[in-house]
Amino acid sequence: MKVIILAAAPSERLLPFTQNRAKPMIRVAGQSILETMTQSLHTAGITDIVMVVNHKSDSIRSVFQHGHHLGLSIEYVTQDPLDGIGGAVARCREKIQDEAFLLLYGDILATGPIFERLMDQYMESGRAVAALSLPASSQDFGNVYLDPDMKISQLVEKPQNPQLSNYVFAGAFLLPSSFFDVLERSGRDMEKSYQELIQKKALSGTIWEGEWIDVRQPWHILEANKILMSKWQHAVVHKSVRLEGHVEITGPVHIDENVTIGSGSVLKGPCYIGKNCYIGNNTLIRSYTSLGPDSTVGYGTEMKNAVLLGSSTIGRLSFIGDSVIGERVHLGTGVTTVNINPDGSDVVLKGGKEPQQTGLKKLGSFIGDDSHIGVRQVLAPGTLLGTGFECEDMITLEMKE
């Protein structure tokens, strides 16, 4: 069985982190979303992959190549122009030919055997199958309704009730090759294609009760990181790691090769320290922190629930909490990411095209690649700074609505 992975489209909602990389190449819990997905496919015995690419495709090709070093066989299809999901799938018809195939959206993460579940359901029913999830809020997704036989009876693409919570497509489908004919009849419109299957009672659902997330907004990077790390049970420390004096390590801490940790530091798992990182003396790395490779964290700094994509420097005596930091970012001494509003209200993400309601009480900053923040900066909750942002003066950065 082959799998089509959709990884072509850029994502403005995930800017600035998609400016220099394909969305599935955002790194959480030590590796990219796409690496986690392909590992799960390999575990399920699925190794033939057709990857649809366009935006920053080099960030995918350079890592995965043709997949042989990962025990995979990867073919690439370039979607040009970007003409929607239906156009992406239709371009893969010659690669799939006359066999059933998995269709995966490249920005989803799930823990557990979700792909095996789809295959079992397909073998049992003989019908196309969609994985379904029940998110806390389903207003941003197509809402799916089931009959008693687990056939999908209705798809409501844009629900009117913002408080509605219902099953949604989880971005993973197992479809027969005849779906390509359905797609062409619909004018390559995916929603119309699904609606035709539903009308013919030819699309079943399988409910995925495990952890699942569609990484659509910057703060979802933190949620995805936490989902994956929450499953860790044991510490994994590479034999090359160097501890310079007394270092306290508790919980499932994963430390990659050639890492140096200064005396007096405390690491509380689950957390991840990537290759070639340096952590200065008396540093506190708290739960759900992920340091990408070649990162440096200065003396006396505290980090919690933070993702560094890699090759960045955090100055001494800083606090980085509930934040995502891009690659090659320099934060000067004493930088603080404030993560709570004084009045306890929900944090609004500010700095993009328009403010975004997050629904979160705690949220720090989101800083794009190649940014430089000077010493003693204080960043307000929900600050979003674009790629290459520079600020040297010692002032408070407060993003206004």
C-alpha positions as CSV (number, residue, x, y, z in Angstrom):
1,M,0.0,0.0,0.0
2,K,1.2,3.5,-0.8
3,V,0.6,6.7,1.1
4,I,0.2,10.2,-0.3
5,I,1.4,12.9,2.1
6,L,0.3,16.5,1.3
7,A,3.2,18.8,2.1
8,A,3.0,21.4,-0.6
9,A,1.0,24.4,0.6
10,P,2.5,27.3,2.6
11,S,0.7,28.3,5.8
12,E,0.3,32.0,6.6
13,R,-1.3,31.1,9.9
14,L,2.0,29.5,11.0
15,L,4.2,32.5,10.0
16,P,7.0,33.3,10.8
17,F,7.9,29.6,11.2
18,T,6.8,28.6,7.7
19,Q,8.7,31.4,5.9
20,N,12.0,29.4,5.7
21,R,10.7,25.8,5.9
22,A,7.8,23.6,4.8
23,K,5.1,23.4,7.5
24,P,5.7,19.6,8.1
25,M,9.4,20.4,8.8
26,I,8.6,22.3,12.0
27,R,10.5,20.5,14.7
28,V,8.8,19.4,18.0
29,A,10.1,17.0,20.6
30,G,13.4,16.6,18.8
31,Q,12.3,16.0,15.2
32,S,10.1,17.4,12.5
33,I,6.4,16.6,12.2
34,L,7.1,14.8,9.0
35,E,9.8,12.6,10.6
36,T,7.4,11.6,13.3
37,M,4.7,10.8,10.7
38,T,7.0,8.7,8.5
39,Q,8.3,6.7,11.5
40,S,4.7,5.9,12.5
41,L,4.1,4.7,8.9
42,H,7.2,2.6,9.0
43,T,6.0,1.0,12.2
44,A,2.7,0.2,10.5
45,G,4.6,-1.5,7.7
46,I,3.9,1.3,5.1
47,T,7.1,2.3,3.4
48,D,6.0,3.5,-0.1
49,I,5.4,7.2,0.0
50,V,4.3,9.8,-2.5
51,M,5.1,13.2,-1.2
52,V,3.4,16.2,-2.7
53,V,5.7,19.3,-2.3
54,N,6.0,22.9,-3.4
55,H,6.7,25.5,-0.7
56,K,10.3,25.2,0.5
57,S,10.5,21.7,-0.8
58,D,14.2,21.7,-0.4
59,S,13.7,21.6,3.4
60,I,12.0,18.2,2.9
61,R,14.1,16.8,0.1
62,S,17.4,17.5,1.8
63,V,16.4,15.5,4.9
64,F,14.4,12.6,3.4
65,Q,15.9,12.3,-0.1
66,H,14.4,9.1,-1.5
67,G,14.0,7.6,1.9
68,H,16.4,4.6,1.5
69,H,18.4,5.6,4.6
70,L,15.2,5.5,6.6
71,G,13.9,2.2,5.2
72,L,11.4,4.0,3.0
73,S,10.8,4.6,-0.7
74,I,9.9,8.2,-1.4
75,E,8.7,9.7,-4.7
76,Y,8.0,13.4,-5.1
77,V,5.3,15.1,-7.0
78,T,5.5,18.9,-7.4
79,Q,2.2,20.7,-7.1
80,D,2.6,23.7,-9.4
81,P,0.5,25.7,-9.4
82,L,-1.0,25.3,-5.9
83,D,-4.5,24.5,-6.9
84,G,-5.9,23.0,-3.7
85,I,-6.0,19.6,-2.0
86,G,-7.9,18.1,-4.8
87,G,-5.3,19.2,-7.3
88,A,-2.6,17.8,-5.2
89,V,-4.2,14.4,-4.9
90,A,-5.1,14.2,-8.6
91,R,-1.5,14.7,-9.6
92,C,-0.6,11.4,-7.8
93,R,-3.0,9.2,-9.8
94,E,-0.2,7.6,-12.0
95,K,1.8,6.8,-8.9
96,I,-1.0,5.0,-7.2
97,Q,-2.6,3.2,-10.2
98,D,-5.2,0.5,-9.2
99,E,-4.7,0.1,-5.4
100,A,-6.1,1.5,-2.2
101,F,-4.0,4.2,-0.7
102,L,-3.6,6.2,2.5
103,L,-4.0,10.0,2.2
104,L,-2.4,12.1,5.0
105,Y,-2.3,15.8,5.5
106,G,1.2,16.7,6.4
107,D,0.4,18.9,9.4
108,I,-1.2,16.3,11.7
109,L,0.3,14.5,14.6
110,A,-1.2,11.5,16.5
111,T,0.1,9.2,19.1
112,G,-0.5,5.5,18.7
113,P,-1.5,3.2,15.8
114,I,-3.9,5.4,13.9
115,F,-2.8,4.1,10.5
116,E,-3.2,0.4,11.6
117,R,-6.7,1.4,12.7
118,L,-7.6,2.7,9.3
119,M,-6.3,-0.4,7.6
120,D,-8.2,-2.7,9.9
121,Q,-11.5,-0.8,9.3
122,Y,-10.9,-0.8,5.5
123,M,-10.4,-4.6,5.5
124,E,-13.5,-5.1,7.6
125,S,-15.9,-2.8,5.8
126,G,-14.5,-2.7,2.2
127,R,-15.4,1.0,2.2
128,A,-13.3,4.2,2.2
129,V,-12.4,5.2,5.8
130,A,-11.7,8.5,7.4
131,A,-10.1,8.8,10.8
132,L,-12.2,11.0,13.1
133,S,-11.2,13.0,16.2
134,L,-13.1,15.0,18.8
135,P,-11.2,18.3,19.4
136,A,-12.1,20.7,22.2
137,S,-13.6,23.0,19.6
138,S,-14.6,22.0,16.1
139,Q,-15.5,25.4,14.7
140,D,-12.4,25.5,12.4
141,F,-13.1,22.0,10.9
142,G,-15.6,20.2,8.9
143,N,-18.0,18.5,11.3
144,V,-18.8,14.9,10.7
145,Y,-21.9,12.9,11.8
146,L,-22.2,9.1,11.9
147,D,-25.0,6.6,11.6
148,P,-25.3,3.5,13.8
149,D,-23.2,1.5,11.3
150,M,-20.3,4.0,11.5
151,K,-21.0,5.3,8.1
152,I,-20.6,9.0,7.7
153,S,-24.0,10.5,7.2
154,Q,-23.3,14.2,7.0
155,L,-20.4,16.6,6.6
156,V,-21.0,20.2,7.6
157,E,-18.0,22.2,6.3
158,K,-18.6,25.5,8.1
159,P,-20.7,25.0,11.3
160,Q,-22.6,28.1,12.4
161,N,-22.5,27.4,16.1
162,P,-19.0,28.5,17.4
163,Q,-19.6,26.5,20.6
164,L,-20.2,23.3,18.6
165,S,-18.0,20.3,19.5
166,N,-18.3,17.4,17.2
167,Y,-16.2,14.8,15.4
168,V,-14.0,16.1,12.6
169,F,-11.8,14.7,9.9
170,A,-8.4,13.9,11.5
171,G,-6.5,14.4,8.2
172,A,-6.0,10.6,7.6
173,F,-8.0,8.6,5.1
174,L,-7.8,5.2,3.4
175,L,-9.3,5.5,-0.1
176,P,-9.9,3.1,-3.0
177,S,-8.3,3.9,-6.3
178,S,-11.8,4.7,-7.7
179,F,-11.7,7.8,-5.6
180,F,-9.7,9.5,-8.4
181,D,-12.7,9.1,-10.7
182,V,-14.9,10.7,-8.0
183,L,-12.3,13.6,-7.7
184,E,-12.4,14.3,-11.4
185,R,-16.2,14.3,-11.5
186,S,-16.2,16.9,-8.7
187,G,-13.8,19.2,-10.6
188,R,-11.0,18.2,-8.2
189,D,-13.0,19.6,-5.3
190,M,-12.2,17.5,-2.2
191,E,-15.3,18.6,-0.2
192,K,-17.6,17.7,-3.1
193,S,-15.8,14.4,-3.5
194,Y,-16.3,13.5,0.2
195,Q,-20.0,14.5,-0.1
196,E,-20.5,12.2,-3.1
197,L,-19.0,9.3,-1.0
198,I,-21.3,10.2,1.9
199,Q,-24.4,10.4,-0.3
200,K,-23.6,6.9,-1.6
201,K,-23.0,5.6,2.0
202,A,-19.5,4.7,0.8
203,L,-17.4,6.5,3.5
204,S,-17.0,5.0,7.0
205,G,-15.5,6.7,10.0
206,T,-13.1,5.3,12.6
207,I,-13.0,7.3,15.9
208,W,-9.4,8.0,17.1
209,E,-9.5,8.4,20.8
210,G,-5.7,8.9,21.2
211,E,-3.9,12.2,21.2
212,W,-4.3,14.2,18.0
213,I,-3.6,17.7,16.7
214,D,-3.7,19.6,13.5
215,V,-0.9,22.1,13.7
216,R,-2.6,25.2,12.4
217,Q,-1.5,28.1,14.6
218,P,1.8,29.0,16.2
219,W,0.7,28.0,19.7
220,H,-0.2,24.5,18.3
221,I,3.6,23.9,18.1
222,L,3.7,23.9,21.9
223,E,0.7,21.7,22.1
224,A,2.2,19.2,19.6
225,N,5.5,19.2,21.5
226,K,3.7,18.4,24.7
227,I,1.6,15.7,23.2
228,L,4.6,13.8,22.0
229,M,6.7,14.3,25.1
230,S,3.9,13.2,27.4
231,K,4.3,9.7,26.1
232,W,7.9,9.5,27.1
233,Q,8.5,7.2,30.1
234,H,12.3,6.9,30.4
235,A,15.4,9.1,30.2
236,V,17.6,8.6,27.2
237,V,21.1,10.2,27.5
238,H,23.8,9.7,24.8
239,K,27.1,8.4,26.1
240,S,28.9,11.4,24.7
241,V,27.1,13.9,26.9
242,R,29.4,15.9,29.2
243,L,28.3,17.0,32.6
244,E,30.6,19.7,34.0
245,G,30.1,19.1,37.8
246,H,26.9,18.4,39.6
247,V,23.9,18.3,37.3
248,E,20.4,17.2,38.4
249,I,18.4,15.2,35.9
250,T,14.9,14.0,36.8
251,G,12.1,12.4,34.7
252,P,12.2,11.4,31.0
253,V,14.9,13.7,29.8
254,H,16.2,13.0,26.3
255,I,19.7,14.3,25.5
256,D,21.3,13.8,22.1
257,E,25.0,13.4,21.3
258,N,27.8,15.9,22.0
259,V,25.9,18.0,24.5
260,T,27.7,19.9,27.4
261,I,25.8,20.8,30.6
262,G,27.3,23.2,33.1
263,S,27.5,22.6,36.9
264,G,24.5,23.4,39.0
265,S,22.0,22.9,36.2
266,V,18.7,21.2,36.7
267,L,16.8,19.4,33.9
268,K,13.2,18.3,34.7
269,G,11.6,15.9,32.2
270,P,10.0,15.5,29.9
271,C,12.4,17.6,27.9
272,Y,14.7,17.3,24.9
273,I,18.3,18.6,24.4
274,G,19.5,18.3,20.8
275,K,22.9,17.6,19.3
276,N,25.8,19.9,20.0
277,C,23.9,22.0,22.5
278,Y,25.6,23.9,25.3
279,I,23.8,24.6,28.6
280,G,25.5,27.0,31.0
281,N,25.9,26.8,34.7
282,N,23.0,27.0,37.1
283,T,20.4,26.8,34.3
284,L,16.9,25.4,34.9
285,I,15.3,23.5,32.0
286,R,11.7,22.6,33.0
287,S,9.2,20.2,31.5
288,Y,8.2,20.3,27.8
289,T,11.2,22.3,26.7
290,S,12.8,21.2,23.4
291,L,16.2,22.6,22.3
292,G,17.0,22.1,18.7
293,P,20.5,21.2,17.6
294,D,23.4,23.6,18.1
295,S,21.6,25.8,20.6
296,T,23.3,27.6,23.5
297,V,21.6,28.5,26.8
298,G,23.5,31.0,29.0
299,Y,24.2,30.9,32.7
300,G,21.2,31.1,35.1
301,T,18.5,31.0,32.5
302,E,15.2,29.3,33.1
303,M,13.1,27.7,30.3
304,K,9.7,26.0,30.5
305,N,7.3,24.7,27.9
306,A,9.5,26.3,25.1
307,V,10.6,25.1,21.7
308,L,13.8,26.3,20.1
309,L,14.0,25.2,16.5
310,G,17.8,25.2,16.6
311,S,21.1,27.1,16.2
312,S,20.0,29.8,18.6
313,T,21.5,31.5,21.6
314,I,19.7,32.4,24.7
315,G,21.6,35.0,26.8
316,R,22.4,34.5,30.5
317,L,19.8,35.2,33.2
318,S,16.9,35.0,30.8
319,F,13.4,33.5,31.2
320,I,11.8,31.8,28.2
321,G,8.4,30.3,28.9
322,D,5.5,29.0,26.7
323,S,7.3,30.3,23.6
324,V,8.6,29.2,20.2
325,I,12.0,30.5,19.0
326,G,13.1,30.0,15.4
327,E,16.5,29.1,14.1
328,R,19.6,31.3,14.3
329,V,18.0,33.6,16.8
330,H,20.1,35.6,19.3
331,L,18.5,36.7,22.6
332,G,20.6,38.9,24.7
333,T,21.3,38.8,28.4
334,G,18.2,39.1,30.7
335,V,15.5,38.6,28.0
336,T,12.1,37.8,29.6
337,T,9.1,36.4,27.8
338,V,6.1,37.3,30.0
339,N,3.5,34.6,29.7
340,I,0.5,35.8,31.8
341,N,-1.6,39.0,31.4
342,P,-1.8,41.0,34.7
343,D,-5.6,40.7,34.7
344,G,-5.6,37.0,34.1
345,S,-7.4,37.4,30.7
346,D,-6.8,35.1,27.7
347,V,-3.6,35.9,25.8
348,V,-4.1,37.5,22.4
349,L,-1.4,36.8,19.8
350,K,-0.3,40.2,18.4
351,G,2.2,41.0,15.6
352,G,0.7,39.3,12.6
353,K,-1.9,40.7,10.1
354,E,-4.5,40.9,12.8
355,P,-4.8,39.9,16.5
356,Q,-5.7,36.2,17.2
357,Q,-7.6,34.9,20.1
358,T,-5.8,31.9,21.6
359,G,-8.1,30.9,24.4
360,L,-5.0,30.4,26.6
361,K,-4.2,31.9,29.9
362,K,-0.5,31.3,29.5
363,L,1.4,32.1,26.4
364,G,4.7,33.7,25.7
365,S,6.4,34.9,22.5
366,F,6.9,33.6,19.0
367,I,10.1,34.8,17.3
368,G,11.0,34.1,13.7
369,D,14.3,32.9,12.3
370,D,17.4,35.1,12.2
371,S,16.0,37.6,14.8
372,H,18.2,39.5,17.2
373,I,16.8,40.8,20.5
374,G,19.0,43.0,22.7
375,V,19.8,42.7,26.4
376,R,17.1,43.1,29.1
377,Q,14.1,43.1,26.7
378,V,10.7,42.2,28.2
379,L,8.3,40.7,25.7
380,A,4.6,41.0,26.4
381,P,2.4,37.9,26.4
382,G,1.4,36.9,22.9
383,T,4.2,38.8,21.1
384,L,4.9,37.6,17.6
385,L,8.1,38.8,15.8
386,G,8.7,38.1,12.2
387,T,11.8,36.6,10.5
388,G,14.9,38.8,10.8
389,F,13.4,41.1,13.5
390,E,16.1,43.2,15.3
391,C,15.8,45.3,18.5
392,E,18.9,46.5,20.3
393,D,17.6,49.1,22.7
394,M,16.8,48.3,26.3
395,I,13.0,48.9,26.1
396,T,10.0,46.8,26.7
397,L,8.5,45.2,23.6
398,E,4.7,45.5,24.0
399,M,2.6,44.6,21.0
400,K,-0.4,46.9,20.6
401,E,-3.7,45.8,19.1
